[in-house]
Every structure is written in structure tokens, then in C-alpha cells.
Amino acid sequence: MRKSFLAIVLMYGLLFAGSFYWQLCAPIQDHPANPRYYQMFKERRGAVYDRNGLALAESAPDGEIFARTYSTASLSHVVGYFHQRYGMTGLERIFHEDLSRGRSLITTLDLAVQQSAEEALKGREGAVVVMKPATGEVLALASAPWVDGNELDANWSDYLADQRSPFLNRATHGLYPPGSTVKPIVYGAALSQEHTVGSQVWDDGGSLAIRNRTIQNFGGKAYGKITADQALALSSNVVFAQLAMELGDGLLTVLREFGLGAEIQFDLPNLGGHVPGRVSSDYDFAQLGIGQGELLVTPLQMAAVASAIANRGIMMRPYVVQEVRGGLKMRQITRPQPIREVMPEEAAAALLGAMELAAAEGTAQTSLDTAFDYGGKTGTAQMGQGSDHAWFIGFAPAERPQAAVAVLVEHGGSGSQVAVPIGVRLLEAALAVNE
């Protein structure tokens, strides 16, 4: 009798739990097997706009349903797509309830900047993020390759077979060693904690012995007597390995203060990357100081880093949805939100000057004709197999930065040759937003 009673109680418990799950928890309203799922494709959906009111996504009649159309292909990694057969992603999924009720999204994206990013990444694998440093507004976010939300029916099988992973949003979910783009963080910390000043002279012999191991400059080049500012501009591994060892555990703290190792509070899901919990040797600290070792970051994180430096040490929360409006509900408006001060303003000003030097005389130079001064830092992240990843983070104009950018080209080789021209052209496109 006792066993029978327990069995009956267990059965009722399972029935109750199942009923609770399917009625209150399970997302059956969005399941393709649910007839109501198809009803939402028979109703006009709210549009998604860029910052200037240009449509990024809108619905148009297509027989008995409303089909979604997108203004440019690379939006699939930020706006996402909404499709009767293939479901929904990106902002289309996150703001589905609002959009399905006819409300509109006003984003911070600028369609012209987004299209410039798309053009720059065509034929490559990588990502770019363009931001306004003072507010955290994302002007463009692109990941290549992408899926075209307008061509899902025609190309879906090709997308699934593509070994380059076009569904992966490399801007938010690609994890990479930052290479020398981490050096501005190291330099900012060293300046803040008075381990060096911009005019301090260092002796760079091309390599640095750390017990029985060696850190070398790119190509083994020796720079001789150089100032700390020149060490950043020329990307001296020898100097930055020493600065990282002097910072010690404080370097790990600073990396986390810049948001590395943790997911960013952002409108889109993203990965936090990796900052080691502890470092056991001077050599490992030296590796971190030049952006190698265990450190992993996303392009979104590095765009936030570039923006914080450009914003005189104040890191702003990145955001891409400016406003939700329409229907009976009140408008929802996103306001700029400071996260924290990552370095004192005086140290940030000195760092900005060193990055401007990198653009004028160092590794971040370009032969492109520009009407503005900029600052930046390149990175060439060494990989165990294949060509190096090419990085660039930067800002413009140098005097009062209005735009910041992070560029990552997978297996692109030299950051100076590959990533810098892309970054400078995107800064140029972003500055046109403010004209």
C-alpha cells in the first residue's frame, strides 16, 4: 500500500510539473509545430530603423503572409532575421514581443557606416565594431561571413555547409588573443601607477631574457634607446614585457576593470573571454603584457576599450537600441550609462598622445589620405597554426575623439597592413555622421 501510494503521488507530481512547464514555461508560442506560430507571419510586424530613420528591417506583403526585408546583408548579426521556416535571431528575437505588436525599434546604427563595414569585410573572416566614445552608441557591428536575411530560402543549405561559420557573430562571440592591442591597457595602468612616464628612456635590445625563456620584438628588431611613448608607438615587446612584470597581479585587476574576462551588459548576448585567475611566473606576466598567453577577448570588448581610452578614461556601456516606440505603451528610451572610470583623466590624456604618435610615426600609420588625425594601436596575434590575426583599435579625431573602432581580421597577417586601412576608413565614415 505504501509503495502504491508513493507511486500515485509521484505520478501526480509529474503531471503537475509537466502541466506547469507546458502552460507557463515552455516557449510553445514560438514553436513551428504550434499553429499560432504561423499567425504572426500573417500580421504586419514593427520596423527596425537606423539612427537617421532609415529602415533596416520592415515587413512587406508576400501572398498570404508578410515577409521581412533587410536593407543590407551584414545586419543578420545584429538586427538578425525573422523567417517563417528558419525562425528568428538577433534583435528580431530579443524584441519579438514588441515588434509583433507593431512597435518599432530605433537603433543607434548608422546604415552608411554599417554598409562601409560590410564592404570592408567582404571576402574576409573577421569583425568590426564602431562606437561613439562619449555615449557608447554602436554605429556599426559587422561579422563576416554573414547570412543574408533576404536570401535564406535560396542559400540556407549553403550557409549550413559553409565551414567558415557564417552564423557565428564574431563581434560578440569570437574569442581571440588581443596581441599588441592590449598594450594601451598596460601602458595606461603603468602611467596611472607611476611605473613609468611618457618621456622615460628604455633600452630595447630586441629581446628580453626571462630566466630560461625569451621575449622578442616582432622580427627580432632592436629599437635601442626609446621613450615609453615610442615603445607604444613602435610596439616594443621588450618594454611592455617589463612593464607587465612590474605591474604583477595589478595587471589582472586592470584587465578586469576594462571589462575583459566578463560578459558586457549589451543588447545582444556576448561572451566574456578569458583573463586568468592567477599568474605563476614573470614570463606569463610578460606574455599577458604583449597580448598573448591565456588572454582571450571579443572585438566588442576591444571596441569598448578603445572608446574608454578615447573618452578620457570613462568606459560607457555599449548599446544598440536607442528607443522602442508605438502602440499603447510608453516610449522606452535608452540613456548613455557610464560603467566606471578605468584610468585617471591625466593618464588617459597621456595615453591618447602615445596612440596618436603610433598613428603618425609608428605601427598604426597608413598611406591613406585622410582629412583628420587619429590615434590607434595595431595587433598581430600569433596563432599556433595558420597566419596571425590582424587587429586595430583606434579613435578620431585625435584632439576630441568622436568615434572609436575595433577591427579583427582572422588570419589576416599584419595588423599594420590589413587592419589599419579598414579601421581608418570606418573612422572616416563614422565622422561623417557628426557633420
N, C-alpha and C positions, 0 to 999 in steps of 0.2 A: 504493500500500500504506500509506504513511504517513497519508494523508488518511482511508483506511478505518479504520485503527487508532484515530485520534483520534475519529472519529465513533462507533465502538463504545464507546470509553472514555466519551465524553460521554453516550451513551445509558444506560450502566450507572450513571453518576453521577447522572443524572436519576431513574432508577428507585430508586436508593438514597435520594436526597433525598426523593422522594415517599413511599417506604415509611416513612422516619424521621418525616416530618411527620404522615402519617395515623395512624401507630401510636402516636406519643409526644406529638405537639404539638397536633394538631387536636382541638377540643372536640366530637368526634362524639357523645360520650355525651349531650350536651345538644341535639343537632340533631333537629328534628322528624321528619326522614327516617329516623332510626335507630329501629328497633322497640324497642330497650331504653329509649328516651326515655319511651315511654308506660308502661313498667313502674313507674316511680317514682310515677305517679299512682294506682297500684293498692295502694300501701302507705301506712300512716299516717305522716304527717310530724310531726316535733317541733313543739311550740308555741312561740310568742313571747309573753312576758309583760311587763307593766309592772313598776315597782319594788315595787308592792304585791301582786304575784302575780295580777293581773287579766289575763285572756287578751286579747292584741292580735290574734293570728292563731292559728288552730287548724284541724285537719282534721276533716271530718265525712263519713260515707258518703253517696255520691250514685250509686246504681246500682252499677256495677262499679268505680267509682273513688272516691277520697277528694277532695272539693272543699275548697278553702281558704275560710275565712270570716274577716272582719276586723271588729273592734269599732267602728271609726269610719272614715269615708271618707278623711280627710286623712292617714292612715297610709301612703298609697300613695307618699309622697315620702320616707319614712324606713324603715318596715318593708318597703315595696314590695308586689309581688303575685307569686303563683305560680299559673300557669294553663296548662292543657293546650294551648290554642291560641296564647296570646299570650306565653308564656314567663315569665321571672322578672326581677324588678328589686329594688333596694334590699338590705336585709339578707337577704331571701329568696334573693337571688342570691349575695351575698358569703359567707353562711354555709350555702350549699346543701348542701355535703358533710356538715356536722354535722347539719343538720335532716333530711336524707334518711336518716340513720342513727338517727333518733328522738331525737336530743339536743335539749334546749330552750335557748332564749335568754332570759336575764333582762336586760331593758333598764333604763336609768335613767329612761325616760319615765314620766310620771305621766298616766294616762288622763284624769283630770279636767282637768288643765292642758291637755293636748292637745285635748280637746273644747272648752275655753274658747277656745283659739287658733283652732280651726276655726270656731266660731261668730262670732268677731270678724272673720274674713276672708271670711265668706260674702258673695258679690256683689261682691267686690273682686279686684284683682290685686295680689299682694304676698307678703310672707313675714314670719314671726316665729320667733325662737329664744329660748327661756327656759333659763337655766343657773343652777347653784349655783356662786357665785364661788370658794368655798374648795376645791372639788374638781374643777370642770369638767364635772360631770354635766349632761347635757342633759335637762331636764324636758319640753320640748315643742319640736317642729320642724315647722312647717307652711308649706306653699306653696300659694297659690291663683291660679288654679283648680287642682283636682286631678282625678285619675281615681279612681273608686270601685272598689276591688278586688273588691267583691261584685257589681258590675253591668257587668263587662267585656263579656259576651256581648250584653247589651241595648244598650249605649251605645258600643261601640267605634268605629263609623263616625262618630258624633257627635264623639267625642274627636279623631279624626283630622282632622275638618273644622273644629274649633274654632280660630279664629285667635288665641285668647288663649294658646295653647301649654300645655294642661293637663299635658303630660308633662314640662315643664321644672320642675326643682326650683329655684325662685328663691332659696331659702335658701342653697343651696350653689353654684349656677351662675348666678344673676342678678348681673350686673355693673352697678353704679350709682355715680354721683358721690355721696359721702357728705354733701355740703352741710355745714351747721354742726355735724354730729355729729363732725367731725374736730377741732373746736376744743378739746375736752378734751385731746386728744393734744398739740396745740400749746401749750396752757396748761401742761400737766404738764412739757413739755420746757423751757418758759421759766422755770418755777419751779425746776426741777432745776438749770438752768444759770445761775440768778440774773440773768436778763434782766428780771425783774420780781418783785414780791411782791404779795400779795393786796390790800394797802392802798394801793398806788401809784396816784396820780391821773393819769388820762389825759384829754386834751381831744378829745372826739368832736364834730366839726362836721357829721357826716352823710355826708361824702365825703372821699376822700383822693386827691390828685393824685400820680401816679407818672409822671414825665416827661410824655408827651403822652396819658396814659390815666388813667382814674379808677376807683376802687373806691368803691362806695356801700353804705350800710346798706339793709336791706330797706325799701322805700318811701321811701328818702332821709331817714329820720328821724335827727335830730341829738340825741344824748343829753347833750351838754355835758360838764361835769366829772363823771367817773365813776371808781370804783376798778377795778382789774383784775378783782376778783371780780364786780363789777357788769357789767363788759364781757362776761364769760362768761354771766352770768345773762340779760342783755338781748340777747346775741348780736351784739355790735358788730363789724361787718366792718372798720371803720376801725381799731380797736385790734388785731384779730387779723391784719390785713394787715401792720401794723408789726411785730408780734412775729414773724411768719413771715419777714419780710425780715431781722430781726436774727438769727434762727437760721440762716438761709442753708442751706448744704449739710448742716448738722447736722439740719435738719428731715427731710431724706430718710432720714438714718440712723435717726432716731427712728421714723418711719413704718414702716420695715422691722423695727425692734425690736418693734413692736406686732403684727407678723405680716402687715402689708399688703404686697401685691406678691408673696406666696408662698402656695402651697397649704398648708392646715392639715393636720397629721397628725391624721386623723379616721377614724372607722369607715366613713364614706361618701366617695366621690370628691367633690372640690370644686375650684373654680377659685381661682387666686391673685390675680386682679385685676391692677391695674397701678399701680406707682409709677415715675415717670420716672427714668431713669438719671442724668440731669443736668438742671439748670435754668439757662437762659441769661440771665434778666433778673429784676430786682426785682419787676416786675409778675407774672411767672409764679410767683415765690415767694409773692406776696400772694394769688394765686388758689388755690394749694395750701392756704394758711393758712385759707381760708374754705370749703374742700372742693369747689372747682370745678377747672377746668383738666383736666389729664390723669389725675387720680387716680380710680381705679375700685376698688370694694370689693364684697364679698358681705355679706348680712345675718349669715351665720355669723361672718365676721371681726369685724363690729361688735359682735356679742354677746360674743365673746372679749375685745374691747377694754373693753366695759362691765364684764365680770367681772374683768378685771385691775385696773381702777381700784377697783372695789368690794373687791377682795382686797388692798388697800393696796400695789399696785404689783407683785404677783406674778401673772404670767399662767400659768394652768393649761391643760393640754391638754384640749380638749373631747372627751368620749366619750359614746357612747350604748349600748354593750353592756357591761353590768356583769359578766355571767357566762355561760359555756356549760357546761351540766351534762347528765349522763345517759350511758347506755351504759357501755362498759368503760373509756373514757378518764377521766383525772383531770379534775376541775373546772378550768376556766380562768377566773380572776378578774382583772378589771381594777382596778388601783390608781390613785388620783389621782397625776398626774405634773406637777410644775412644769416649765414651759418655760424661763422666765427672769424676772429682775426687770426690768420695763420702766421703772420710776422709783423713786427712793428713797421709803421709807415716809413721811417728813415731807412731801415734795411731794405724794404721793398723798392724805395726810390733808387738806392744804390744798385740793386739787382736789375732794375729796369735799364739803367745805364749800361751795365755789363752786357745785357742781352741786345741792346742797341749796337754796342760795339761788335757783337758777334755777327750782326746783320751787315755792318759797314765794312768790317775787316776780317771776320772770322769764318767759321764753317757755315753760317746762315746767309752768306752772300748769295746774290742772284744776278744774272746778266739781264734779267727782265727790266724793261724800262718802266719805272713806277713814278707816280707823282706824289708819293708820300714816303716818309721814313717809317721804318718798322723795327721791332725787336724780335728776337727769336732764339731758339736753340734746336739744333738738329740731334738726331739719334740714329745710330746704326746698331741695331740689336742683333748680336751674334746668335746664330742658331746651331744646334748640333748637326743638323742636316739641312741642305738647301742653302740658298742665298740668304743674306741678312735681311731683316725687316728694316724699312726706311721710315723714320719718324721726323716730324717737325711740329713744334709748338711755337706760337708767336702771337703778336698783337700789333695793332696800328690804329692811328698814327702814334709815333713814339712818344710825343710830348704829352698828349692826353688820349690814351687808348679808347677807342670806341668799339673795337671788335677784337675778338681773340679766336684762335683756331687751333685744332689738333688734327694732324694728318698722319695716317698709318697706311703704308703700302706693304702688304705681305710679300716677303722675298723680293723687295724692290731694289735691294742693294744699298747704295749710299744715300743717307738722308739729305745730304747737300745737293746731290744731283737729281734726285727723284722727288722727294717730299717738299723741299723748299719752294720750287716753282709752283706746285699745286697750292701750297699754303698762301703764297703771296698773291696769287690770282684770286683766291677766295677772300682774302682780306680786302682786296680791291673791290670785289663785288659787294662785300658787306658794308664797306664805307659808303658806297653809292646809296645805301638805304637811308643814310643820315643827311644826304644832300637835299 
